[in-house]
Amino acid sequence: MEPVVKMDSPICLIENTEEKGRPKLVVNQEAINILAKINQPVVVVSIVGLYRTGKSYLMNKLAGAQRGFALGSTVQSKTKGIWMWCVPHPIKLDQTLVLLDTEGLGDVEKGDNKNDIWLFSLAVLLSSALVYNSKGTIDQDALDKLKLVGEITELIKVKSKDNEDEEGEYSRYFPIFIWAVRDFILKLEIDGKLVSEDEYLENALKLKMPEKSLKNMEYNHPRNCLRMYFGKRKCFVFDLPTADKERLQALEEVSEGEINPNFLSQSQKFCDYVFQNSKVKRVKDAMIVTGPRLGELAKIYTEAITSSNFACMEDAVLSLSEKENKMAVQEAAQYYEDRMKEVVLPTETLDQFLDLSKKIKNDAEKIFLKRSFKDEDRHFLGEFLESIKNMKEVFSSANEEKSRERCKVLIEKYSTNFEKALDEGVYLIPGGHAKYKEDLKAILEAYKTESGKGVKAEEVLQEFLKSKQRIEALIIKEDNALTQREKEKEEEYSAKNLREMEKKLQELEESQKKQNMEMEKAGFQETIKQLMEKMSEERKFMNQKLEEAISEKSREVQLYGQQGLQKHANMYQEQIKDLQQERKKQNDPTWYDPIVNTLKRVASQVVPGIISVWGDVVKQSVNDYWMDYEEDDF
């Protein structure tokens, strides 16, 4: 389990400053450094709303603290910019809860409404759940104050290119919308019938007819936008915390025993819902957001909004993916290098070396695939595999060199007296060749009993024997105890032994090449398996999101239909058709054809020659894994 970063108090994430008299938002590097240490997936809950409406109290409750975010007790806004508090998730141990408290909207001291839309847009872009905090009731005045929802598409774009259907796509990427109505004193009742908080919200979002009326169009606009952009909506109403004005102005100092029990119960119900239903923050294409990624997104979106006046989700993902993929290659390659450095060289056999390398490479690959995303042309996968291949060759050469060193030390150890005898001409006497062969045999037997010689044992031995070929010929020639015929036979036998050893060495080299190739094949099949598992999970998530979007839009079709607003119902019906078409395309078995071609290209670059003999295996492997996951998950 990843270590949890604990913050004792909030810190400003995005500072609200001025530059040459104009508003400017700046990301606080200290907050980014904190996020950089959070490797867990993050659940991001933001709260927005008019200033002095008690937003910070709810955020402190979510943090499990009585104080933290500044509550304030005057008409001045206390929170400036966006403040962040990272705490362990109360019920999901493998996640971190990131709470973002935004500066109050509509602050008269700012004198510039541009800040409001900037902060609201950033809260939407960074959140898993967006809490809108208001006072009183959900009426026209409350919705008029939420006019920012209607303006948000001016600052947030889904795709970099113009997209006619973009409005229908926002709900797929926007957070859960939770409306918290504070100081609610009315009965939850419509036409004499008790209703739930959610029904109260949906009733407030009904449209006025006829829509052609300018007044009704203005009335309907924020409602249409809220329903269009936030497919998943929830409502909570809260009683007054206390009727005592002094206590109300200093809630962080008031004990729970002095607070309205209904308000405490409502607050707990709100917190429980947020903890249970706020999902891990993701961006397009199912990428899970961790602390470092959230920090990058904060920088990318803040810079985009304040410099170009709009933020594009697609561009942000591309920018983030470029950095993340580079880091994925670096981190995974470093893991492989570090683990391989721990391997004791030389390994006894090539199989041993290849098995160790394969296991470490598989673990490194998991690291790469976990961090990598949107690597559509598999450029970074190829870069990772190329890096592993190069390092493997370096370690393989080191393994061979260590083996050579070990074998030479052993040869020298057992041949010291033998070499001395050669130098002194001990064998240049009648019967000397027999003695030469006896001593040489003793060296070979002792050498062969030694372990840890490694992959170059035969090669070093052959080099040693080959270096003695000329001296042996001289010893045979000078051995007068041998007849001419016996000398010829000994020379022939010696040459034959050398030829057989060369042949054996050649066969060994061919065998090792084959081993390497087979291991590369097995390794690439494992790459395909891991890649398909990752893509299967992503596709499963995307299918789930498509189903949710279809369900949410079907609800809108029904609601608009009940109100007799067929034009709106038809618009949502067209969006549903587009989503169904996307789902059909995503689940078409031919989806993996481009993957096959890409993997073939990557394989041919990283393992030259492999595709010429193994191209069909790539396609078959992808097809096999697709069929398996189709059965299991779809």
WOSULDA-V212978 format. One record per residue. PSI is psi in whole degrees, 0 to 359 (none if undefined). Layout:
# WOSULDA-V212978
PSI
PSI
This chain:
# WOSULDA-V212978
138
143
141
132
124
126
133
334
164
163
150
125
313
113
139
104
187
149
116
42
4
148
145
135
135
132
133
117
329
321
322
322
324
314
326
339
354
100
358
158
145
142
119
119
119
151
134
164
175
150
153
40
10
26
316
330
314
322
323
322
319
329
353
29
155
330
160
281
136
125
318
152
14
183
358
143
132
322
124
130
218
124
146
139
116
124
156
138
131
331
350
98
338
13
158
135
121
117
130
117
120
155
140
136
151
23
119
338
341
319
9
114
352
323
321
311
326
309
319
316
318
322
319
314
328
351
155
326
136
119
123
121
125
169
148
255
167
92
188
322
318
320
327
323
344
25
344
331
321
337
351
329
347
333
342
123
141
314
157
332
155
136
113
327
17
322
324
349
342
318
339
337
349
158
173
140
120
118
118
111
110
157
44
121
359
171
143
82
134
124
41
6
131
139
163
169
320
320
326
315
313
326
322
339
6
151
162
144
153
152
342
342
131
319
318
327
317
323
318
333
306
328
315
316
315
319
325
316
334
92
328
114
149
150
140
138
147
135
171
136
324
150
349
116
320
317
324
328
355
51
328
345
351
134
159
330
341
2
146
120
323
318
319
317
318
321
319
319
318
311
316
319
315
315
320
323
347
120
166
136
131
156
180
149
28
15
125
134
128
181
307
321
322
319
317
317
319
316
315
311
320
315
317
314
318
339
320
1
10
154
131
121
317
316
321
318
319
316
316
320
324
314
315
320
321
317
326
316
313
312
315
319
322
321
313
313
315
317
323
329
339
347
131
120
147
153
154
320
167
320
316
314
313
321
315
315
318
315
315
321
320
318
320
322
323
320
315
309
329
322
329
145
157
36
67
323
9
28
315
329
316
320
319
312
322
319
317
318
314
317
323
319
321
314
326
317
320
321
317
319
319
322
315
313
314
314
321
323
318
317
315
321
316
350
9
308
325
313
321
319
321
315
325
1
26
328
356
54
164
129
5
327
322
317
320
312
323
315
321
319
319
320
313
318
316
319
316
335
343
140
170
20
330
194
349
18
313
320
315
321
318
318
321
313
322
324
344
2
314
319
326
319
321
318
317
317
322
354
95
354
347
143
167
319
319
323
317
320
318
318
317
318
317
316
321
316
319
318
318
321
320
318
316
319
320
316
323
317
318
319
319
323
317
318
314
314
315
321
324
319
309
320
320
327
321
323
314
317
311
321
318
323
315
313
327
317
319
317
323
316
316
322
319
316
323
317
318
316
319
317
315
318
330
323
320
322
315
314
315
324
320
332
2
20
75
329
315
319
319
322
315
326
323
321
321
318
318
318
320
323
319
319
318
317
320
330
4
129
337
1
333
357
312
328
317
311
320
317
324
317
314
316
319
331
318
323
77
135
343
323
327
332
356
9
316
332
324
309
316
319
313
316
317
313
322
315
319
311
333
318
316
318
340
none
